[in-house]
Amino acid sequence: MDVMASWATHLLEISAALFIFLLGCLFLCIIYLYIRDVTQTKQAIRRNYPVVGRFRYWFEHMGEFFRQYFFAQDRDELPFNRAQRSWVYRAAKNIDSTVAFGSTRPLNQPGDVIFLNCPFPTLSEDAVPASAVTIGEGVARVPYTTSSIFNISGMSFGALSVPAVLSLSKGAKKAGVWMNTGEGGLSPYHLEGGADIVFQIGTAKYGVRDENGELSDERLKAIAAHQQVRMFEIKMSQGAKPGKGGILPGNKVSAEIAAIRGILEGEDSISPNGHKDIRCVDDLLDMIDRIRQVTGKPVGFKMVLGAYGWLDELMLTIHSRGISSAPDFITLDSADGGTGAAPQSLMDFMGLPIKRSLPMLVDKLESHGLKQRVKVIVSGKLVNPAEVAWAMCIGADFITSARGFMFSLGCIQALQCNKNTCPTGITTHDRKLHKGLVVSDKAERVAHYATNLMYEVGVIARACGVTEPRKLKRFHAQLINDRGLPQSLDE
């Protein structure tokens, strides 16, 4: 007993000494922080309220996360609210996506869509899969035919990690949808999954540039030689930053990424804000024709619509040169699109949103008799079935999504895509964070998301009285106007 008492006393003495030591260290740390705060000149709060003022910046940072989990309602957040994300998560996990006790969505918010159910809906046994559409028919030597209505939008290898690209590629193959490379070039990980690929040519011509940074016909031929590469897309502008080129920080430019893009390792990869060899409508059509002749594959271009007077010039020029000179497709991005890093002034204020630009583009093509020749692909925050069905009603032939598929990989909207610290491993090259992305599991989730979304678009189509999504028309839906009243999409 005396020995145990001695050990207990000794332990208490050590604990007391350790406690006093820790208190002393804490006191010295506070003194150090106090001196640092009162002598620094950059932050007024810390100078006026030393030590305590530091909590302001910590709370500001932590507020981003607390708002998402504790304070925001299901439909409060931007860019995507919890209701939108939750549907994607459930669809990707292939679990029940039904809800009970009524919708939490108000039915009087301007811009919201309402579909008009038919009194005699199409019976499930009469429904048919989405019909196939051919892009580049009669013009490209190797046209592309697909029935997939929902596909993966452009996200570059470099901006995305290796396991993310692999998961998307394998998942796209399972679901029978295509995958856009983004402007960062074609990596082995795009090809490994076996999915159909749309190769994007950005303003820096990554992956198809020569030693001077100009477009190389030889490299184009090499890319086109891959049977999986089905189409080529010239990126004129993108949703996050219309009028500004892509940005990849130097700390994400590894030796592998540098080799694929044809740039220097470790240096910032900043694309020009426009194509130096495309300065007018004729230049654009010349470039489309050149790439189509070299590759034999369908060629189109991607844009965010802002100024729109040039659309008439484009379409009149197509008619004057011959309808075969037209782009095989136009990918329309929304001003509220964008996974990439961008100046806030462009992210928030530049370009037209898709609900304005898509009807305008489709109407222009119709009025010039080019809608059958030029297919319309649309992108920009279309991650749920209703949004995709709306785009089909307006006249889109295909829909693509980037952030929707990021959610299917497990993205939690941490808003760290422009850093190398993505906590889910999707947009970082930190190998320690990659362990969370198990390719076999995430590929299944990507496939489930695409498949379940297309199925639910079909459910909407049947409720509207048509047999498949491509038969949806504008009269099948209405849009809430500024007075909170539904108004036909025809109007």
Secondary structure, DSSP 4 states (H G I P E B T S, - for coil): -HHHHHHHHHHHHHHHHHHHHHHHHHHHHHHHHHHHHHH--S-HHHHHSTTTTHHHHHHHHHHHHHIIIII--TTT-SSS-HHHHHHHHHHHHT------SS-SS-S--TT-EEE---SSPPPGGG--PPPPEEESTTTSSS-EEE--SEEEPP--BTTB-HHHHHHHHHHHHHHT-EEE--TT---HHHHHT--EEEEEE-TT-TTSB-TTSSB-HHHHHHHHTSTTEEEEEEES--TT-TTS--EE-GGG--HHHHHHHTS-TTS-EE--SS-TT--SHHHHHHHHHHHHHHH-S-EEEEEE----THHHHHHHHHHHH-GGGS-SEEEEEPTT--SS---HHHHHHSS--HHHHHHHHHHHHHHTT-TTTSEEEEESS--SHHHHHHHHHHT-SEEEESHHHHHHHT----S-TTTT--TTSSS---HHHHTT--HHHHHHHHHHHHHHHHHHHHHHHHHTT-SSGGG--GGGEEEE-TTS-EEETT-
